[in-house]
Amino acid sequence: MDPTVRETIEKVVGHRFKDGALLALALTHASVTEDRLTSNERLEFLGDSVLGLIACERVFRRFPDMLEGDMTKIKSMVVSRATCATIARATGLHTLLVLGKGMRHSGEPPTSLAAAVLESVIAAVYLDGGLDAARAFLEPHLDALIEEAALSGHQQNFKSVLQQYAQQNLSTTPLYRVLDEQGPDHAKCFKICVEIGGRQFPSCWGQSKKRAEQMAALNALRELDLIESDAAGMIRFVAKAGAATGGK
């Protein structure tokens, strides 16, 4: 492979490869091969598991008093495709993936491709240098993400936070109502609002019912002053025991 590319990746991951062919394979998308076995798909499969193991270990060690359910929420957020793509873009790995002509884009590659190259490189580091090498590469990226996920108090599951609050403080359960839907069957958008104890909160459009419900829940949390955003735009849940909703 190109010596400059190899040097760039080795600097990013902090590991000098003994097997350059393994690294080249990690950067080879199926669109440039006649046989998918000679692409990075198998490495992507392995890298996903290595990433999950390291993330779980970091969460386990960082929060010795946290229960399994809360650890799972943090882990799920940290190893999501969106997060993997963010790490790939921050390190520049997404620009090094070798794609077929029909897959090339003038701008940023899709989230799925960026995430895939990170996972395949993780696997290559693991196979070439072992788990310690993979840890050394990932921990500086994962630790900050784990802290953010833990501090947020919601791990992007606003429906879960709202339901827990409503049940504990208002003795009721949020009700989600579909107010409108538009678009063809294969690409519908939904307008949904949430009601709690007869109070209707601002509605939200989403490209799926699940997404619209999450955003409607976020609107309700904002109206209830249970959500705050810091200067960087990061959303955090603010506990308010004993608070109650008022009628509209």
N, C-alpha and C positions, 0 to 999 in steps of 0.2 A: 504494500500500500504506500501511498505518498508519505515520505518521511516527515513532511511538515504537518500533515494531518495527524500522524501518529504522535508526534511530539506535542501537538496541541491537546490531544485527548489525554495523554499521559500526565500532562501538567494539570488538567482539569480534575482528573480522578485521583491524582497523587500516587500513581502506581506505574512502574516501568514493566511493560509486558515482556514476558519471555517468548510467548507465542503470538507473533504479529498476525498470523492467519486468523486466529480467534478474534482479534480485534477487528480485522477487516470484515469478518462474517457478521459481527454485531452491527455494522453499518450498512449491510446489504439488504435492501428491501426486496420483497418477493417480485416486485414489478420489473426488476432487472435480471431475473434468473428464469431459466426454463424449468427448473426443478425447485419447488418450495423448500425442499430439504437443504438446499444450498443458500437459503435466505436466513434472516435473523429471527424467524418466527419461533423456532425452538428455544433460542436464547431468551426471547421475550417471555416465554412461558416460565422458564426457570427464574429469570430476573424478578418477575412479579412475586414469586414465593420468597426469594431472598430479601427483597425489600420489605415484605410483610413480616418476616421473622425479625429483622433488625428493628423495624418500627415497634413491633410488639415488645421486644426486649427493652427498648428505650423507655416506652411508656410504663412498663412494669417496674423498672428500676427508679424512674423519676417520681412515681406516685405510689409509694408503698401502702398507702391507706385507701387507695381507690378501688372500688368494686369492679367486677368483670364488665358489667354493662356499660359503665362510664368509660372504661379503658377501650372497649370495643368501638364506641362512638368516636373517640379521639383517633384511634388507629384507622378507622374507615375514612375519616377526613384527610388524614396525612398521606395515605397511599392511594387516594383517588386519582383517576385519570387526569383531572384538571391540575392537581398538585404535581403529578409526575411531569406533566407538560410544562408547568411553571419552572420546575428545577431544570429541565432540559433547555428551556429558553434562557434561563439565567446563566447557565454554564456554556451556552453556545453549541451544545451537542446536536440540537435540532437542525443546525445548518450543515452538519457533516454526514447526514444520512444520504446514501446513494439511492436515487429514485429513477424509475423508468420515465421516459419522455412524457407520457400521458399523465404522470403523477406529479410533475413539477409545477410549482405555483410561483407566481411573481412575488407574492408577499409571504407572510408567515405560514408554515405548514399547519394543517389541521391539528387540533388537540390530540387526536388519536395517534397520529404519526409522531408527534413530539414525545408523547408518553411512551410509545413503543421503543423509540431509540434509547431512551433512558433505561428502560427495563432490560433491553438487550445488552447494553454496555455494563450494567450492574452484573449481569450473568457472566459476561466475559471477565470482568475483574475478579469475580468469585472463583471461577474455574481456573484462572491463571495465578491468582495470589491467595486464594482462600477467604474465609469469612472475615478475618481481621482486616484484609485489604478492602473488602466491600464495606465494612464498618467505617474504616477511616475515610472513605469517600463520602458515605451517606450521612454520618452523624452530624457534621456541621450544618447540613441542610435540614435534616429532620428535627434536630433539637429545637430550633426556632419555631418550626411549624407546630410541633407538639405543644410548646408553650402557648402559642397563639390559640390553638384549638381548645386547650384547657381553660385559658382565661376567658374565652368567648362565652362559655357557659351554655352554648347551644349546638356547636358542631354543625351549623347550618340546618338543623332540624327544628325549625320554628314551630311547627305543628306540635311536636312533642313537648316543647317548653310551654306553649300556651295551654295545652291540655293539662299538664301537671299543675300549672298555676291555677287554672280554673277549678280543678277538682279539689285542690288543697285549700284554696282561699274562698271559693265561691260555691262550693258544693254542687257544681254543675259541669257539663261537658260542652265544649264548643261545637256548634253546628255549622257545616259548610253548605252554602246554597249556590247553585249554578244560576246566574242571572241572565246569561246570554252565551251564545256560541256562534262562531262565524268560520267560514272557510269550508273547503271540500272535506270529505270524510277522511282522506289520507293526511290532511294537514289542518285540522281544526284548532281554533283558539278558543279558550274558555274564559268567561268573566265570572269570577267567584268572590263571594264575600263570606265572612264568618259572623255568626251571631252567638252571643254569650248572655244568657239570662234575659233574652228579649232585646238586648242592645245590638244593633247592627253596626259593624265597623266598615271602613272604606274598602271597596272592592278592588280587585286586581285582575288583569288579563295575563294569561299564560299559554304557552304552546302545548301544554298538557294539563289535565285536571290536577295532577300531582304538583306540578310547578305552580299553577295558579293558587292552589290551596296553601302552599308554603308561603307565597308572597302575601296572600290575604292574612295569614297568621302573623307575618312580620308587621303588617299594617296595624293589626290589633295590638301587638306588643308595644308598638310605638305609641299608640293612642293611650295605652294603659301606663305609659312611662316606665316600661319594664326593659326597654332597650336604649342603649346609648352608643354613640359612635365617637371614636377618638379622632385626633387630627389626621390620622392616616386613613380614616374611613372604615376602620375595623369595628365591627358590631359586637357589643358585649351585652350580656343579660345582667340586669340589676335586680337582685332579689328584693321584694317588697312584701314581707309577710303581713297578712292581715288587711291588705288593700282590697278595695272592692270597686266594681264597675258601677257607674251611674247610668240611669236611663237616658235615652235620647229623646 
